[in-house]
């Protein structure tokens, strides 16, 4: 199906496989491995969602977000930051690849070496998603709720077009911040402040 947002058209393709084909986690990992040129997620229903490559502005913003999270995680030491190429197998069976994420080291230490080499079988402790021109806001909001339902403790949905940040925490309604200069990761990411000035106003 084709989605159009803010005047830009982008292709977002959803492929239904079940009940004809049901891919195991290992088979889906191999599918993604041999189709590296594709950005693919799997829904809890077994549908494959094929997303377009990031545009220039989206890629620049994503790099800035990942850089800030990585620098904080390296200094803090209690967890590991992951970029948008990392897949996570959620407890509901979906495979998601958030734009940026963080997982406590104690949880990663419990994984077998073979599990670490493939999509990680857990929900990240914290996720950051950057809404792109091809993303429907309601779909992105539903995805954030899915993360929380599967164990994520902090979710940040950044809407650069509207200059808004939707903050998700378990047991609480989403908090919407209008054009904040920064947003706190407390208490899941203690001491982390995501600076958004570089996200709102690209300098290149």
C-alpha positions in Angstrom: 0.0 0.0 0.0 1.2 3.5 -0.6 1.2 6.1 2.1 1.4 9.8 1.5 2.5 12.2 4.3 3.4 15.9 4.2 3.3 15.9 0.4 5.8 13.1 0.0 4.8 9.7 -1.3 6.6 6.6 -0.1 6.0 2.9 -0.6 5.2 0.8 2.5 4.5 -2.8 1.5 2.8 -5.3 3.8 3.1 -9.0 2.7 0.7 -11.6 4.2 2.2 -15.1 4.4 0.1 -17.0 6.9 -1.6 -19.4 6.8 0.1 -20.5 3.6 3.6 -19.9 4.9 4.7 -19.5 8.6 8.3 -18.5 9.1 10.1 -19.5 12.2 12.3 -16.9 13.9 15.4 -18.6 12.4 13.8 -18.7 8.9 12.8 -15.0 9.1 16.4 -14.1 10.2 17.7 -16.0 7.1 15.1 -14.2 4.9 16.4 -10.9 6.1 20.0 -12.0 5.8 19.7 -12.9 2.1 17.7 -9.8 1.4 20.0 -7.2 3.1 18.8 -4.5 0.7 15.4 -4.6 2.3 14.3 -3.1 5.6 11.8 -5.6 7.0 9.9 -6.1 10.2 7.4 -8.8 11.1 4.1 -8.2 12.9 2.6 -10.4 15.6 0.3 -11.7 12.9 3.2 -12.9 10.8 2.9 -10.2 8.2 6.1 -8.8 6.7 6.4 -5.0 6.5 8.9 -3.8 3.9 9.9 -0.2 4.4 11.6 2.2 2.1 15.2 3.3 2.8 15.6 6.4 4.9 15.7 9.8 3.2 18.6 12.2 3.8 17.0 14.2 6.6 15.7 11.2 8.3 19.0 9.5 8.1 20.8 12.5 9.5 18.4 12.8 12.4 18.6 9.0 13.1 22.4 9.3 13.2 22.2 12.1 15.7 19.9 10.2 18.0 22.0 7.1 17.9 25.1 9.1 18.5 23.7 10.7 21.6 22.4 7.4 23.0 25.6 5.6 22.3 27.8 8.2 24.0 25.6 8.1 27.1 25.5 4.3 27.2 29.3 4.1 26.8 29.8 6.4 29.8 27.1 4.9 31.9 28.1 1.3 31.3 25.0 -0.4 32.6 23.6 -1.2 29.2 24.2 -1.4 25.5 22.8 0.9 22.8 21.7 -0.5 19.4 21.0 1.2 16.1 18.2 0.7 13.6 19.7 -2.4 12.0 19.1 -4.5 15.1 16.1 -6.7 15.2 14.3 -7.8 18.4 11.9 -10.7 18.7 9.2 -9.5 21.0 7.3 -12.0 23.3 4.2 -11.6 21.1 6.2 -12.9 18.1 6.7 -9.6 16.3 10.2 -8.7 15.1 10.8 -5.0 15.4 13.8 -2.8 14.6 13.5 0.5 16.4 15.5 3.4 15.2 17.5 3.4 18.5 17.3 1.2 21.6 19.0 0.3 24.8 19.1 -3.0 26.8 20.5 -3.6 30.3 23.7 -5.7 30.3 22.3 -8.2 32.9 19.5 -9.2 30.4 22.0 -9.5 27.5 24.3 -11.7 29.7 21.5 -14.2 30.1 21.4 -14.9 26.3 23.3 -17.8 24.7 26.0 -16.9 22.2 23.8 -18.1 19.3 21.0 -15.9 20.4 23.2 -12.8 20.4 24.2 -13.4 16.8 20.6 -13.3 15.6 17.6 -11.1 16.3 17.7 -10.6 20.1 14.8 -12.5 21.8 13.6 -9.7 24.1 12.0 -6.3 24.1 14.5 -3.5 24.6 14.3 -1.6 27.9 14.1 1.7 26.0 13.3 2.5 22.4 13.4 5.6 20.3 11.4 5.8 17.0 11.7 8.7 14.5 8.6 9.2 12.5 9.4 9.5 8.8 7.3 10.8 5.9 6.1 7.3 5.1 4.9 6.6 8.7 1.3 6.9 9.7 1.2 8.4 13.2 -1.5 6.1 14.5 0.5 3.1 13.3 3.6 4.4 15.1 1.6 5.0 18.2 0.3 1.5 18.1 3.8 0.2 17.7 4.9 2.1 20.8 2.1 0.6 22.8 3.2 -2.8 21.5 6.7 -2.3 22.8 5.2 -1.4 26.3 2.9 -4.4 26.3 5.9 -6.6 25.6 8.1 -5.3 28.4 9.7 -2.0 27.2 9.9 0.5 30.0 10.5 3.7 28.1 9.5 4.7 24.6 10.1 8.0 22.8 8.3 8.7 19.5 9.9 11.8 17.8 7.7 13.6 15.2 10.1 16.0 13.5 7.4 17.4 11.2 5.2 18.5 14.1 8.1 19.1 16.5 6.6 16.8 19.1 7.8 14.0 21.3 5.4 11.3 22.5 6.8 9.8 25.7 5.5 6.3 26.7 5.9 4.7 30.1 4.1 1.6 31.5 0.8 2.2 33.3 0.5 5.9 32.2 -1.0 7.7 29.2 1.4 8.9 26.6 2.8 12.4 27.4 3.1 14.8 24.4 5.8 17.4 24.5 5.6 20.3 22.1 9.0 21.4 20.6 11.0 20.5 23.7 14.7 21.4 23.7 15.5 18.1 25.3 13.7 15.1 26.8 14.8 13.0 29.8 15.3 9.3 29.8 14.7 9.0 33.6 14.3 6.7 35.4 15.1 4.0 32.8 18.1 5.9 31.4 19.4 7.8 34.4 21.2 10.9 33.5 20.4 10.7 29.8 19.0 13.9 28.2 18.2 13.6 24.5 19.0 17.0 23.0 16.5 17.8 20.2 17.8 21.1 18.9 19.9 19.2 16.3 16.7 17.2 15.4 14.4 20.1 14.9 17.0 22.3 13.0 19.3 20.3 10.7 22.6 22.1 10.0 23.9 20.7 6.7 
